[in-house]
Structures are given as C-alpha cells and as structure tokens.
Amino acid sequence: MSAAQTRPRTPAKTALIGAGGRMGAMLCARAAAVGLTVAGADQPLAPETLAAACADADLALICVPAAVFEEVVRLVEPHLPPTAVLADITSVKERPLRQMEKLWPGPVVGTHPLFGPRPDPEADQPVAVVPGHNATEGHLAMAEGFFSALGCRTFRTTAEKHDQAMARIQNMNFITNLAYFALLAGQEDLLPFLTPSFRRRQNAARKMLTEDARLFSGLFEANPHSHEAVRQYRQMLNLAAAGDIDLLCRRAQWWWEDGAGGGS
Ligand SMILES: O=C(O)C(=O)C[C@]1(C(=O)O)C=C[C@@H](O)C=C1
C-alpha cells in the first residue's frame, strides 16, 4: 500500500450479483464467514430480488460472465443507492469499466481476483484494483476492504496495464498450450515416444484445455491486447527458427534467478 492510499474500509453491506456462480458463491461464503454483511442475488434477476439485495448497499459487486455483463448492470443499476460503489470481478478490465461507467453515474471500481473459485487457502491471493470514474480514495478503500477482510492482498493498477498484463500472463499461457497440443493432436505415431517431461506439460495443461477451454477462449477474445501478445510470441518462435536458442535460454533464466521472477 502506498503512502497516499487509505486503509481498507469494510463495506457496511455488499450486494453480490451472480451469487450462484462459482466465483460469486465462493466470495459470498467467505465474506459471510468473516462476518461481512452480504446480500447475494442470482438468476432470475427479478426487480424484487434486486431491490432487496441492493437496498442500503454501499458496495455492489457484479460477478457474472462478460457475455451478460452489460445486461446485468442495466438490471442492477436502478436499484442501487446513489452513493453505492459499483464494482466487478471480470478477468478483463477495459471493457467492463467502460460498460459500468456508461450506465452508472456513481463511483465505479474494477477488480480482478487473480485466482479461481477454489484457491489454495495458504496461497497469496492477489486482487487487482482499478479506479473507475468518480471513485475517491474512500470508494477504492471500500472495494479493497471487501477483499482484505477475506484475507486477499489488493494492489492498484489501470485497466490498460491490467489487460496488457493479462494478455501475456493468462492468454498467452493458454494460447501457447493450445497451439502446441493442437499441433500434435491426432498424431498416433507419437504415442510410443512420450517422455516424462512431455507428460508433465500435458498434465499441467489438462484443466486449462479441457474444462476451462471456453473460459480462456472468452478471455482471449475479450482482451484487446491478445493479438499483440501473439505477435510478440511469434518473434520468439522466429528466434528459435533462426537457431538463437542460447539467447532464448538466457532470457528465460530470468524466471528462476534469485529476486527476479519469483519462481521456485
Ligand atoms: O483456478 C484456476 O484453475 C484458474 O484457471 C483461475 C484463473 C487462472 O489461473 O488463470 C482463471 C481466471 C481468473 O481470471 C483468474 C485465475
């Protein structure tokens, strides 16, 4: 936390929309477990349901997929008290922030918990926090307070920096696995040759390319920086094709140097 940042402030009441979804249910349960007042709402988002959830809320957290995000904000917004902070947890930040700012004249804050619905309770649980329009220090501190109360670590960034980072961390992680396993798919002649290191990579990629493939494809499409990240990766492949493997190895070592990439 920088000197200019206010201490996290716990919201008096949080309306959590999408409480039946995997992330929404996890956040609701954890918030209730630490004594926060949370009113969850899920489909069908009838006016009465939303009115009850949003009454007196000082924070509304939208936890719904990007595909229905704008439609849900339209339904929620008329029920919010005028001073409520409207926030989201979407894995991209530029587009949802624009959508919230278009529909809600009050304070807007974007967040992205950088973990899934079943995080290791012992692990660091970082949450990116992005100031949107009309968000004062106090409003940001409230969104941060929600996540701090759950034991998460918050840090601030901008929507553009966030999406540029996620294009490389999340989307390229997916795309490089996808391209590699798509390339080798159906080549039965390879099966007798599989090695332990190949199997380690195959195991590491399994969840991402099977049960989570639609999630990651959606994140790739929703991020305006995905294609640029693919072009940068292609430059690395060009170096490999030209035989500059030592150069690539030296660069890659950064991740395992002391005090650098934080890898183990
Ligand atoms: O927990 C998982 O398995 C996840 O895939 C979570 C994961 C990721 O690791 O990329 C996926 C989407 C969210 O934006 C944040 C984290």
The ligand as an SDF file (V2000), in Angstrom:
LIG
                    3D

 16 16  0  0  0  0  0  0  0  0999 V2000
   -8.0860  -21.5950  -10.6800 O   0  0  0  0  0  0  0  0  0  0  0  0
   -7.9640  -21.8420  -11.8780 C   0  0  0  0  0  0  0  0  0  0  0  0
   -7.8760  -23.0060  -12.2930 O   0  0  0  0  0  0  0  0  0  0  0  0
   -7.9450  -20.7590  -12.8540 C   0  0  0  0  0  0  0  0  0  0  0  0
   -7.8600  -21.0280  -14.0220 O   0  0  0  0  0  0  0  0  0  0  0  0
   -8.0630  -19.3850  -12.3450 C   0  0  0  0  0  0  0  0  0  0  0  0
   -7.6600  -18.2640  -13.2600 C   0  0  0  0  0  0  0  0  0  0  0  0
   -6.2570  -18.5610  -13.8770 C   0  0  0  0  0  0  0  0  0  0  0  0
   -5.4530  -19.1920  -13.2100 O   0  0  0  0  0  0  0  0  0  0  0  0
   -5.9890  -18.0840  -14.9960 O   0  0  0  0  0  0  0  0  0  0  0  0
   -8.6880  -18.0730  -14.2830 C   0  0  0  0  0  0  0  0  0  0  0  0
   -9.4250  -16.9720  -14.4220 C   0  0  0  0  0  0  0  0  0  0  0  0
   -9.3260  -15.8370  -13.4880 C   0  0  0  0  0  0  0  0  0  0  0  0
   -9.2530  -14.6410  -14.1950 O   0  0  0  0  0  0  0  0  0  0  0  0
   -8.1890  -15.9290  -12.5840 C   0  0  0  0  0  0  0  0  0  0  0  0
   -7.4800  -17.0500  -12.4410 C   0  0  0  0  0  0  0  0  0  0  0  0
  1  2  2  0
  2  3  1  0
  2  4  1  0
  4  5  2  0
  4  6  1  0
  6  7  1  0
  7  8  1  0
  7 11  1  0
  7 16  1  0
  8  9  2  0
  8 10  1  0
 11 12  2  0
 12 13  1  0
 13 14  1  0
 13 15  1  0
 15 16  2  0
M  END
$$$$
